[in-house]
Structures are given as structure tokens and as C-alpha cells.
Amino acid sequence: MQLATIVLFFLQSFEGSGSVFARVDVEVNRLYEVCKNTRSNVRIRATVKARSTTMCGVICARTEWCRAITVCPDTSRGQGYTCELHAGIHEGTCETFRPDNNCKLLLEDIKSREPISPEGCHNGGMWNGNNCTCMAGFSPPNCFDYIKDCHEGQLLQYKNSPWSWNNVPTIIHPDGADRPMEVLCNYNEGKVIVLQRDKNVVVNFNRTWLDYKYIFGPTMFTHWIGLENIYQLTKSGNYDLQVYFVTNQGSHQIFYKNFRLGPEKDGYRLYYKNASIEQCPEGLVDGSDTSNPLGTATGTLRPFCTWDRKSPECYNTFEDGGWWHSVESTPYSLTKLEFPLSIPFNDTIFHPKTVSLQLYK
């Protein structure tokens, strides 16, 4: 069977599938994993235009380094498709990637397990004469495994690109995690971006429990990693959480030691040992528990709250987005339904330009 026919058979099967996640076997021992209403921002090495999803598949199949395709309608022309070709995606489930109602993610699982250099360097790794030099996001010696977290990427001297503030979409597979996950890595500091919010990008934070469970956010400037990913990442590691504000007066930071989440059955309840506040912006009082976005550090803290799922411990969840709500923490929630975000303090209002939550070791 010719290559184009193989891909056509695959895509026809994909289009006719009624499930969200479908496995389609085709000839030449090629197994495709298909996620509807899903996209990925990981390693988009090329973007091409095509008249059909079939041609997107043909282009990827004929490109040696291509491991997956995000296929979206071409809104600029009103017809055809935009094919984003990815390198370095070789395992995971649909929940690993970002939901998108307009796009489809096509994963070439078997092809990605084949070395693409004679010396056995996987996933775009290059032989340097002594060993494999891996693409960012993969670990030595043969570049087959994903890195465990962004801290490992920092130790391997991966860098943000093309500018130092540009975080890198990456798939990681933490120790003890049930599956890989797509995250934004700040390689320069070894941190995983949990929440990124920019005052110039409007995103609806009035979302359901299921929305907050997984990744959402249209761009790298506004991003939510997903509660399940935070739980999987922190359940077997010793992580701290940094809240980072950028204001007209500079940057301001709050640090939470030994941060982790409990499982979904416990409401993704948060835990941390203590908080320290540095370079406080107006609206956050140094050392004050009542001006703490996560509330008072008293051992086991509150469960996560959304408008469609809340426990008796939740407070005021209808107007303030999903958060670990309490009387103390809700005024300082970072998902409030307002643009730009405001944090009240006495008779003043504090408006951060950007806010991010970052996990690090």
C-alpha cells in the first residue's frame, strides 16, 4: 500500500471515529493515536498549509523528524488547514495535551520509537562523536526518555528561547506520575509554570471543575497547568511554589515551602509548610496571613473550589473563579473574574501587569 493511501485510510478512520480518543491500526506496523479537540504547543518545528487533513498526514509521514501534527482550520484563508509539525512527542494520553475545540492532534507512536540517527539517538538527538546530544526535553544517554521536570532540564543546561523570558512548551514525566504531561518550562530557573496571567490577555476563569482539572489557556502568556498535573508532579517530589508579580514598581515574590496537592478524591486539597513574602507589593503585607493568596499555613488546607463543585469549606466561589477559596484567600485569588486583575488593600487597588505561579526544587 502506498504512503498516501495509508495516511488517507488513517485519516478517514479518524474522521469517522465517534470517541474522543481512538487507536487506529494501519499497515506497515504504524500505530496512530488520535486526540480530537486537542492541540499541543510542544516543539512546533514547522508550520505548513494544506488543503486537507490527509495532506497534513502525508507531510508528517514524509518528514523524518515529525512525530505528531496539530491540525487546525486555516482561519486566515477561510479554507484548508494549518498543519503544525511536532518533534519529540512519543507517548501520553489525550489528557497530556491542551484542549482545543477546533483542532485535532495526530500522534505517530510507532515511528517515534525508532532511532533517527545510525548511532541510536532518538527524538531528534544528534551524535557528537562520543554520545547523543539531546533536544531540550529529553534526557541522556539516548534521548528516548522525557526529562522528569524542568529542574532536570536546567541541570542539562537547556535554555529558554529565543528570549530569556520565553518559557518553553515541554513534555515531562515526573517520578511516580501516572503519565507524561505538557507543561511550560522556565529552563533558566528550573521551574514549571503553574499559572501565567497577563493583564492584556482576556481569558475566562469562570470554568468548571473539569476545566480546572486539565490544561487551559490560549497562549504562553495565559496558561493553567491543570490540577491533576500539579498533583502528579508534586506527589513524589519536594517542591516549593513561587508567586511572582510584575508591577510598575518592579517584581514581587511570595514563596511557599513544601507545596503539594492531594488527589482529586480529596478535592485537590493544598498543603504547604510555611510562606515567606519578599519585596511586597501594595496589597500584600509582609508576614500577614490574611494577605496570603493561599490562606493561613495551618497544615492541611482547603480543597479547590469551582462554581459547579464545592465543599462546605469553600467560600464565595461564584464570582471569583476556581481557587482554594476562604475568607482570607479569596480577596487575593489570582483567578478572579476581572481584567485587569486587582488585589484590594485598605483604600487602594493593586493591578499587577503579570502574575505567575511556578513550581521548583
Secondary structure, DSSP 4 states (H G I P E B T S, - for coil): --HHHHHHHHHHHHHH--SSEEEEE-STT-EEEEEEEEE--S-EEEEEEESSHHHHHHHHHTSTT--EEEEEE-TTTTSSEEEEEESS-----GGGSEEEEEEEEEEEHHHHTS-SSTT---TT-EE-SSSEEPPTTB-TTTS-SBPSSHHHHHHTT----SSTT--EEEEE--TT-SS-EEEEEETTTTEEEEEEEETTS-------HHHHHS-EEEETTEEE--HHHHHHHHTTS-EEEEEEEEETTEEEEEEEEEEEE--GGGTS-EE-S-EEEESPPTTS-TT-GGG-TT----SB-PPPBBTTB--TT--S-SSS-SB---TTTGGG-TT-S-SS--EEETTEEE--SEEEEEEE-
